[in-house]
Amino acid sequence: MPLFTYKAIDPRGKSIVGRVEAVNLFDLEQRLARMDLDLVSGAPSSSKSRFLGGGIKRADLINFCFHLEQLASAGVPVTEGLTDLRESVENPRFREVVAGLVESIEGGRSLSQALGEFPEVFGKVFVSLVRSGEQTGKLSEVLKSLTETLKWEDELAAQTKKLMMYPAFVGGIVLLVTFFLMVYLVPQMTGFIRNMGEAIPLQTRILMMVSNFFVNYWYVVFAAPPALFFGLRFLIKTNPAVEYAFDKYKISMPLLGPILKKIILSRFAASFAMMYSSGITVLDAIRSCEEIVGNKPLEQALRTAGQQIAEGKHLTAAFEDLDLFPPLVIRMMRIGENTGALDTALLNVSYFYNREVKEAIGKVQAMIEPALTLVLGAILGWVMLSVLGPIYDSISKMKF
């Protein structure tokens, strides 16, 4: 069915621009009329894709879940709630999504079915949770849990970004200072050393070689990092073995590896708890979590755990054999499984990891600054020793 771009007027006289699927202009007008919109103009959309997901942020989804949960708790029908929400959404792309949801629900689909038509916006876990809420009559509770989870993920993403951006920024400054020393300062000083006619020490010759490389092949110095980045990215996308090895290295590298692993496991525990408390079976929850961990070794570990559970093994025993969680977490999961409060135990696991992640990020950031200062100091010390050493030796040999 072709996609039409339209301009319409709502009952309040407000102009609305969006896109919706329709057979022709007459069908488009009928669809908009069912949404209480009067068609002003419409034409087939030139975009091949239905929606561009890149313009929709997590904050849009948080507001969507929050407002829909409030309206559902107040007993407002989903269609009316989405119609009101569509008029208040500021992001034009997300407004198109909400308009499409209204159209789908008025066409006879349930909310979860309508959400499933936009996989680039609403993931499989999101849709599964809403479907479970519809079936159990706990839609408002599910939407509230989704709101809290999305807020937590947003905070976690901010912490991860903070962890990665600071060392990248300071490391970039160190590289720029090194480049300045090698390209500008060192060549001037080494020229003076050569004219003295004295024997040049080994560390000075090494410094001169490095400086010459920077001067003659500066474009290689600048092109190498992005070339390595995009080359590795291409290999990761095209070669599953490289992707697996890279994901394994990410969670095992010094300092940052344990933190990234805790972030992933915290996301898993929170998502699993939310799905379990919403009535989704353990096996279905594990299969859904395989898609959201974003790490191949951990994804494989969860798949193995799901297979063992399907064969009759207890949840705690399956995770204990994988050696993913520390003994304290396994003990918490065992207590939750024995008492029937597994979702509460998993939320405690998520809290446990969140606290450790925050503490670890603080420690790493406290270590990064002095470590990079030492690196910069070592580079400056090497340059000064290599440059001033021969000059000092030559002056000390002079007779006055």
ABEGO torsion letter per residue (X at the ends): XBBBBBBBBBAAGBBBBBBBBBABAAAAAAAAAAAGBBBABBBBBABABABBAAABBAAAAAAAAAAAAAAAAAGBBAAAAAAAAAAABABAAAAAAAAAAAAAAAAGBBAAAAAAABAAABBAAAAAAAAAAAAAGAAAAAAAAAAAAAAAAAAAAAAAAAAAAAAAAAAAAAAAAAAAAAAAAAAAAAAAAAAAGBBBBAAAAAAAAAAAAAAAAAAAAAAAAAAAAAAAAAAAAABAAAAAAAAAAAAABBGAAAAAAAAAAAAAAAAAAAAAAAGBBAAAAAAAAAAAAGBAAAAAAAAAAAAAAAAGBBAAAAAAAAGABBAAAAAAAAAAAAAGBAAAAAAAAAAAAAAAAAAAAAAAAAAAAAAAAAAAAAAAAAAAAAAAAAAAAAAAABBX
